Amino acid sequence: MNLFEEYSYFDYKFPEPQYLGSKYTHRQWISKFIPEKAKVALDAFGGSQSIAFLLKQMGKQTITNDFLKFDSEIGKALIENPYERLEEDDLNILFSENQDPNNFNLMENLFTDLFFPQKDATFADSVRSNIPRLNSQYKQALALTIMCRSMTRKVTMGHFAHTQAMNYASDPARIKRNRSLIRSLKSLFMELLPKYNAAVFDNGKENKSYNEDILELLPTLHNIDVAYFDPPYCNSHADYQSFYHLLETYVMYWKDKKFVNGTKRYEPKRHSGFDCKDEAKKNLETMFSQAQHIPTWIVSYNDRSYPDIDTMVKMMKLFKDVRVERKPYINSRGGKGSVAGSSEILFICTNKQE
């Protein structure tokens, strides 16, 4: 029997992400290693939230976290949110006139003719001005999530680390392959809306989405049965802030940042602690030490990352028995860490046997 058939919550479908490094395609493989008896699960680096959604589908009380705000809003919309969806009255609010054009003009000023034509940029600003008018934090999170997903549909490769978006959107060959490049943000939003509304469900547990530094959050969490760790793969396309800076800018709607380089990335970036070699190993060691009270860890990794596999095993063996599972990439999926010939790694870490 397919494991996914054992849980009634698998009738709900996670909206397919467009996110470098997303574990969406690995969900069934990862699910095999999640202890059935575990009641409370932590996804420490939620990202696209596809694994947190898997944990929720499995009936676990799910705690998800990401230090980027736009990722934590996906968690609020689809993990923490038990039942609220965007209705017609909400859309009337979202699509009404800009509430404050003098203050809600960031997208137009920064990204017009860089990632979007002016009409789409001004639409994004207008929606952003109206999101706080929605009467629920979960509806607000859903609106932010769908807008962010709509914006990734408008650019090739679904990220914002290159400046060719508008050139690609005028290339007939690329448009033929991906007509989203010339569709309006509003039409993309309306296409995505039913998928996100349909993904909202109540698994009967009190789930939670955090927007914290995991090294600060872990010591405050108790009674976690299984933790899933998917840290940035240092040396293997770990700079998600550069890839998705526009989405973080949209959600945070900064007025006090500098916007640098050709893509108008915000500066200074948030401090990750896991994406630079001089910090990654030390912070992984700290994280494992802080998590030693959690009975089971499932750690996603890649065999092209730093520290290497043997070093990771040595660090974790200080606290747990460790088993290494490997899933080779047959085809390249985009990103240095998922090219053909590399492998996705799972470290299955359990309490030491006496």
Buried (B, 14 or more C-beta within 10 A) or exposed (E): EEBBEEBEBBEBEBBEBBBBBBBBBBBEEBBEBBBEEBEBBBBBBBBBBBBBBBBBBBBBBBBBBBBBBBBBBBBBBBBBBBEBBBEEEBBEBBBEEBBEEEEBBBBBEBBBEBBBBEEBBBBBBBBBBBBEEBEEBBBBBBBBBBBBBBBBBBBBBBBBBBEBBBEBBEEEEBBEEBEBBEBBBBEBBBBBBEBBBEBBBEBEBEBBBBBBBBBEBBEEBEEBBBBBBBBBBBBBBBBBBBBBBBBBBBBBBEEEBEBEEEBBBBEEBEEBBBBBEEBBBEBBBBBBEBBBEBBBBBBBBBBBBBBEBEEBBEBBBEBBEBEBBEEEBEEEBBBBBBBEEBBBBBBBBBEEEE
